[in-house]
Amino acid sequence: MDQRVQSLMFMMMMMMIILGIILCQIVYIITVIPDKNNLHLPWVTLAMYQKGVNYSGIKILNGLPNAIKDICSKPEKFNGALKRFLHTH
């Protein structure tokens, strides 16, 4: 009987580990893959943090068109494209 209980506990522990791995992969797929051009917003509950520079900056950057976000790595081109976009909208 003890051997059965031990094997059952081992199987349950392995299933919990496998479920944890699967859940981590699902969370990764949901949060990262669909928005490859967008930055991930942190999960916060304080309105004070949501009104801060970091959170607001990420929301503003995510709202830009993909053509502008694609050239973020080149500051000179990004600044010019951003200024043109803001002048026209």
N, C-alpha and C positions, 0 to 999 in steps of 0.2 A: 504494500500500500504506500509506503514512504517513497518508493521509487516512482510510482505512478504520479504522486503529488509533485515530486521534484521535476519529472519530465513535463508535466502540465504547466508548472510555474515557468520552466525554461522556455516552453513554446509560447506562453503568454508574453514573456519578456521580449522574445525575438519579434513577435507580432507587433508589440508596442514600438520597438525600434524601427521596424519597417514602416509602420504607419507614420512615425515622426519624420522619416526621410521623405516619404511621399508627400506629406503636408508641406515640408520645406520646399520641395520642388514645385508644388502647386502655387504656393505664395510667390515664389520667384517668377513663375510664368505669368501670373496675374499682374504683378507689380512692375516687372522689368521689360518683358518682351513686347507687349502691345505699344508702349510709348518709348521707342528707342531714341527719339529726338527730344523727349521731355525729361526734365529732371524730376526726381521723386520728391514729393512733398513729405516732410516728416509728420508723423501722427502726433498732433498736439491738441491740448484741450484749453490752454490758456489763451484768451483773446489778446492779452498783452503780447504774447509771442507771435501770434498770427498777424498783428499789426506791425511787427518789427521788420527791419530791413532784410534779413535773410529770407524769411518766409515770403514777404511781398515780392522781393526780387525774383525768386524762383517762379512765383505765379505770373509775373510780368513776362519773364523770359519764355515760359511755356506757352504764353498767349501769342507770341510772335509767329509769323509764317515760317514754314520749314526752310524756305530759301534763305532767310536771314540766319536762322539757327545753324544751318549747314556751314556758314562761313565764320562761326564764332572763334575758331582757332586762329584766324588772321585778324588781329585787332584793327588794322587800318581799313580793310574792306568792310568789316563788321560795323565800325563807327559810321562810315559813309552810307552804307545800306540802311542802317537804323535811322539816321537823320532823314534820309529820303522817305522812308516809310512813315516816320512821324509827321513830316511836313505834309504828306498827301492824305493822311488819315486824321 
